[in-house]
């Protein structure tokens, strides 16, 4: 009982306040760690919010820049599309012009080929005509100079084109030119000119039966000094001399010709000299010398040999008769034949044969062309 009473008599402890209990509990290490952790989490949350806000601002700025760039890109794309459309239109126009230009080029090529073919044909025809003229000058007139001029002109016409396919023709023409230049030349124009001069003097040459003695000189002054009777006697003697004339003629048989016969003699002599000139142009040596011999005989027989013009004419004919005209002139038939074959081959499209003697040397002075 005493124990129970003592127990009852002891004071009962009062309960502690809640804040004290909280402080007590907070004083524990686990609570401190938890509080620290909460504070750290709060600070991290705040920092995260701040960074997130900064990131949002940067993202918004980047998005705004990207939108502006996208708008600029869309504008540039529209400009590029418009430029592409314009370029497409221009390319289409250029293609059309190119096709038109190609068509015109084809037409021009065809026209050029046609004109070139026609020009070559005309050139070959002109060259053939020129060579034919040279052949005629050689065959009919024997004029080597004219033939050389014609052949040189034909060669220059072919050389002016610069065409390689005309080289065979040029070789043939050069060969003919070299052959003509190698011929011994007579001065045909000079001889013809001398014949013309002799023909021009025929009408003024005195005939043999027309010879006159030279009159006595200084008779008048002597008669005047001798007196009146001497003058009358002198005049009477002069009249008698005119009535009777005694002359000495070197020829034993002087030919007396009437005026009409004298005219025909002079004309026949002119015709004989003209025949000699024609024989000269034809390179007919025997005919030329025969005509000159006949004309010289007529001059000696019918004309006054004491007259200086007659002596000059006879000496000129003797000099001309000594000229050598017996030169065998070459013909150009081979060149003409090959030229015609060349034209036919070009018209038919056949390969043109090479001329014979293609390895021979070119004539001197013409190889540089």
Legacy VTK file of the C-alpha trace (Angstrom):
# vtk DataFile Version 3.0
C-alpha trace
ASCII
DATASET POLYDATA
POINTS 369 float
0.000 0.000 0.000
2.811 2.266 0.794
4.246 1.718 -2.577
1.060 2.560 -4.204
0.785 5.638 -2.204
4.248 6.790 -2.926
3.601 6.343 -6.487
0.532 8.320 -6.330
2.283 11.032 -4.358
5.046 11.599 -7.015
4.368 14.461 -9.498
3.468 13.402 -13.058
5.576 14.938 -15.865
3.847 17.520 -18.161
3.910 16.960 -21.978
6.362 19.100 -24.062
5.176 21.632 -26.602
4.954 20.748 -30.356
7.506 23.261 -31.493
9.944 21.943 -29.031
9.361 18.535 -30.345
9.890 19.858 -33.826
13.094 21.511 -32.841
14.222 18.456 -31.204
13.407 16.403 -34.162
15.052 19.003 -36.392
18.132 18.768 -34.442
18.512 15.285 -35.639
20.964 14.708 -38.612
18.463 13.008 -40.871
16.159 15.933 -40.667
18.955 18.336 -41.434
19.908 16.372 -44.523
16.350 16.297 -45.686
16.002 20.034 -45.255
19.239 20.625 -47.111
18.091 18.395 -49.880
14.825 20.269 -50.119
16.660 23.573 -50.297
19.000 22.225 -52.992
16.098 20.911 -54.995
14.380 24.247 -54.752
17.478 26.082 -55.929
17.921 23.663 -58.849
14.296 24.079 -59.731
14.629 27.825 -59.780
17.802 27.621 -61.869
16.125 25.196 -64.231
13.191 27.552 -64.612
15.541 30.422 -65.343
17.451 28.396 -67.938
14.241 27.146 -69.441
13.019 30.716 -69.768
16.330 31.708 -71.397
16.114 28.702 -73.720
12.557 29.635 -74.582
13.644 33.155 -75.400
16.553 31.898 -77.534
14.267 29.368 -79.181
11.722 32.045 -79.895
14.469 34.276 -81.318
15.828 31.412 -83.415
12.340 30.592 -84.626
11.794 34.232 -85.554
15.105 34.278 -87.445
14.252 30.987 -89.144
10.860 32.373 -90.109
12.520 35.463 -91.576
15.063 33.279 -93.376
12.276 31.009 -94.589
10.360 34.000 -95.903
13.501 35.328 -97.614
14.151 31.838 -99.004
10.568 31.620 -100.282
10.933 35.054 -101.888
14.267 34.025 -103.411
12.719 30.744 -104.555
9.919 32.686 -106.231
12.463 34.943 -107.905
14.481 31.918 -108.984
11.359 30.266 -110.304
10.466 33.376 -112.249
14.029 33.619 -113.548
13.924 29.926 -114.444
10.697 30.442 -116.336
12.213 33.433 -118.138
15.340 31.411 -118.930
13.166 28.535 -120.121
11.355 30.899 -122.468
14.651 32.345 -123.691
16.129 28.875 -124.180
13.062 27.898 -126.167
13.464 30.994 -128.329
17.178 30.261 -128.755
16.401 26.677 -129.720
13.939 27.942 -132.298
16.522 30.403 -133.630
19.182 27.692 -133.608
16.925 25.378 -135.579
16.188 28.218 -138.000
19.903 29.058 -138.272
20.732 25.403 -138.887
18.119 25.276 -141.613
19.544 28.433 -143.161
23.048 26.986 -142.860
21.975 23.852 -144.685
20.345 25.988 -147.375
23.435 28.176 -147.650
25.681 25.117 -147.873
23.562 23.741 -150.674
23.598 27.103 -152.466
27.361 27.417 -151.951
27.948 23.948 -153.343
25.789 24.785 -156.324
27.507 28.134 -156.874
30.938 26.582 -156.345
30.188 23.876 -158.869
28.876 26.426 -161.339
31.870 28.693 -160.754
34.297 25.839 -161.307
32.488 24.879 -164.481
32.641 28.464 -165.739
36.310 28.681 -164.808
37.116 25.459 -166.638
35.152 26.654 -169.660
37.087 29.943 -169.692
40.406 28.110 -169.321
39.481 25.747 -172.139
38.569 28.692 -174.367
41.847 30.435 -173.530
43.909 27.322 -174.329
41.937 26.916 -177.581
42.796 30.507 -178.518
46.474 29.787 -177.805
46.290 26.686 -180.027
44.689 28.719 -182.817
47.406 31.372 -182.557
50.044 28.660 -182.946
48.366 26.752 -185.777
46.956 29.610 -187.864
49.256 32.550 -187.214
52.323 30.956 -185.632
52.220 33.709 -183.012
54.210 32.276 -180.129
53.960 35.467 -178.043
50.153 35.525 -178.194
50.024 31.821 -177.293
52.311 32.428 -174.308
50.132 35.300 -173.116
46.995 33.148 -173.383
48.550 30.175 -171.563
49.949 32.422 -168.808
46.505 33.966 -168.335
44.929 30.492 -168.050
47.532 29.410 -165.488
46.944 32.563 -163.430
43.190 31.946 -163.444
43.711 28.429 -162.103
46.275 29.595 -159.554
43.914 32.298 -158.267
41.396 29.707 -157.058
43.891 27.949 -154.772
42.242 24.575 -155.520
44.451 21.512 -155.216
42.405 19.581 -157.774
43.515 22.018 -160.491
47.203 21.146 -160.074
47.207 18.532 -162.907
45.902 21.157 -165.325
48.464 23.682 -164.151
51.242 21.143 -164.700
50.101 20.594 -168.283
49.887 24.338 -168.974
53.295 24.922 -167.373
54.736 22.200 -169.589
53.349 23.910 -172.708
54.657 27.290 -171.551
58.131 25.805 -171.040
58.036 24.223 -174.506
57.076 27.519 -176.144
59.717 29.459 -174.234
62.379 26.973 -175.353
61.652 27.600 -179.068
64.126 29.682 -181.101
62.313 32.935 -181.642
62.284 35.090 -184.740
61.325 38.730 -184.378
58.038 38.280 -186.215
56.544 41.632 -185.119
59.759 43.441 -186.115
59.859 41.731 -189.507
56.194 42.509 -190.082
56.815 46.159 -189.169
59.693 46.397 -191.656
57.485 44.903 -194.361
54.834 47.504 -193.555
57.398 50.253 -193.961
58.503 48.898 -197.357
54.844 48.628 -198.447
54.312 52.261 -197.420
57.181 53.446 -199.636
56.066 51.618 -202.811
53.938 54.499 -204.141
56.848 56.940 -203.921
59.561 54.791 -205.549
60.712 56.111 -208.974
60.499 53.775 -211.974
63.514 52.967 -214.163
62.301 54.812 -217.291
61.578 57.953 -215.249
65.271 58.691 -214.580
66.324 62.367 -214.989
69.711 64.045 -215.282
70.509 66.538 -212.622
70.059 70.163 -213.818
73.158 72.349 -214.167
73.746 74.469 -211.135
74.346 78.244 -210.993
73.423 78.859 -214.663
71.158 81.817 -213.946
73.714 84.106 -212.339
76.255 83.479 -215.133
73.675 84.269 -217.821
72.734 87.447 -216.037
76.344 88.607 -216.134
76.856 87.689 -219.866
74.267 90.060 -221.243
70.891 89.962 -222.908
71.931 87.904 -225.940
73.615 85.277 -223.784
70.480 85.041 -221.637
68.260 84.534 -224.657
70.624 81.878 -226.019
70.618 80.089 -222.702
66.812 80.062 -222.569
66.652 78.791 -226.159
69.120 76.018 -225.358
67.051 75.037 -222.289
63.928 74.725 -224.389
65.818 72.543 -226.882
67.063 70.327 -223.994
63.465 69.782 -222.883
62.457 68.709 -226.368
65.356 66.306 -226.900
66.761 64.297 -224.004
69.671 61.879 -224.197
70.119 59.729 -221.089
72.293 56.774 -220.129
70.444 53.925 -218.468
72.337 51.157 -216.702
69.768 48.534 -217.654
70.076 47.009 -221.076
66.334 46.555 -221.498
64.434 49.341 -219.701
60.781 48.515 -219.358
58.470 51.218 -220.594
55.190 51.167 -218.747
52.035 53.117 -219.294
50.482 54.932 -216.293
47.907 52.173 -215.839
50.618 49.522 -215.997
52.703 51.453 -213.462
49.714 51.540 -211.106
49.142 47.790 -211.383
52.878 47.146 -210.958
52.926 49.001 -207.679
49.735 47.310 -206.472
51.012 43.841 -207.402
54.254 44.596 -205.589
52.232 45.564 -202.490
50.182 42.366 -202.752
53.362 40.316 -203.035
54.718 41.887 -199.861
51.358 41.324 -198.096
51.576 37.650 -199.096
55.086 37.569 -197.625
53.698 38.991 -194.356
50.974 36.327 -194.226
53.585 33.632 -194.862
55.609 35.156 -192.014
52.668 34.925 -189.611
52.070 31.323 -190.682
55.755 30.508 -190.229
55.933 29.441 -193.888
59.634 29.951 -194.553
59.752 28.907 -198.237
56.679 30.938 -199.126
58.011 33.952 -197.241
61.394 33.842 -199.001
59.779 33.213 -202.420
57.537 36.282 -202.099
60.434 38.435 -200.950
62.582 37.197 -203.867
59.846 38.059 -206.378
59.331 41.505 -204.853
63.084 42.154 -204.873
63.339 41.134 -208.556
60.546 43.547 -209.475
62.258 46.348 -207.583
65.540 45.700 -209.371
63.960 45.381 -212.829
61.301 48.104 -212.884
62.551 50.762 -210.435
65.415 53.235 -210.458
68.389 51.654 -208.699
70.122 54.999 -208.274
67.355 56.286 -205.979
68.095 55.954 -202.272
64.545 54.721 -201.353
64.823 51.886 -203.887
68.237 50.904 -202.559
66.902 50.936 -198.984
63.883 48.801 -199.941
66.084 46.226 -201.731
68.521 46.058 -198.795
65.627 45.604 -196.347
64.172 42.737 -198.398
67.593 41.056 -198.584
67.930 41.276 -194.809
64.427 39.944 -194.167
64.922 37.018 -196.553
67.795 35.783 -194.360
65.486 35.305 -191.351
64.981 31.655 -190.314
61.281 30.814 -189.966
61.501 27.023 -190.267
60.589 26.344 -186.638
58.269 23.447 -185.864
55.671 24.778 -183.454
54.138 22.413 -180.884
50.399 21.890 -180.727
48.182 22.008 -177.653
45.899 19.129 -178.564
47.039 17.010 -175.607
46.303 19.816 -173.156
42.873 20.462 -174.680
42.009 16.757 -174.573
43.029 16.405 -170.923
41.143 19.587 -170.042
37.943 18.201 -171.592
38.476 14.877 -169.803
38.937 16.802 -166.546
35.606 18.593 -167.054
33.780 15.359 -167.858
35.293 13.648 -164.814
34.128 16.487 -162.531
30.628 16.373 -163.973
30.363 12.610 -163.511
32.126 12.470 -160.139
34.840 10.145 -161.466
38.314 10.337 -159.809
40.552 12.538 -161.891
43.610 10.720 -163.315
47.080 12.093 -162.721
48.795 13.605 -165.739
51.731 11.862 -167.339
55.163 13.153 -166.559
54.182 14.318 -163.082
57.749 13.847 -161.898
59.220 16.308 -164.410
60.689 19.563 -163.170
58.637 22.727 -163.320
59.832 25.453 -165.679
62.269 27.960 -164.291
60.750 31.088 -162.831
57.293 29.541 -162.286
57.858 27.000 -159.547
57.359 29.488 -156.743
53.729 30.050 -157.477
LINES 1 370
369 0 1 2 3 4 5 6 7 8 9 10 11 12 13 14 15 16 17 18 19 20 21 22 23 24 25 26 27 28 29 30 31 32 33 34 35 36 37 38 39 40 41 42 43 44 45 46 47 48 49 50 51 52 53 54 55 56 57 58 59 60 61 62 63 64 65 66 67 68 69 70 71 72 73 74 75 76 77 78 79 80 81 82 83 84 85 86 87 88 89 90 91 92 93 94 95 96 97 98 99 100 101 102 103 104 105 106 107 108 109 110 111 112 113 114 115 116 117 118 119 120 121 122 123 124 125 126 127 128 129 130 131 132 133 134 135 136 137 138 139 140 141 142 143 144 145 146 147 148 149 150 151 152 153 154 155 156 157 158 159 160 161 162 163 164 165 166 167 168 169 170 171 172 173 174 175 176 177 178 179 180 181 182 183 184 185 186 187 188 189 190 191 192 193 194 195 196 197 198 199 200 201 202 203 204 205 206 207 208 209 210 211 212 213 214 215 216 217 218 219 220 221 222 223 224 225 226 227 228 229 230 231 232 233 234 235 236 237 238 239 240 241 242 243 244 245 246 247 248 249 250 251 252 253 254 255 256 257 258 259 260 261 262 263 264 265 266 267 268 269 270 271 272 273 274 275 276 277 278 279 280 281 282 283 284 285 286 287 288 289 290 291 292 293 294 295 296 297 298 299 300 301 302 303 304 305 306 307 308 309 310 311 312 313 314 315 316 317 318 319 320 321 322 323 324 325 326 327 328 329 330 331 332 333 334 335 336 337 338 339 340 341 342 343 344 345 346 347 348 349 350 351 352 353 354 355 356 357 358 359 360 361 362 363 364 365 366 367 368
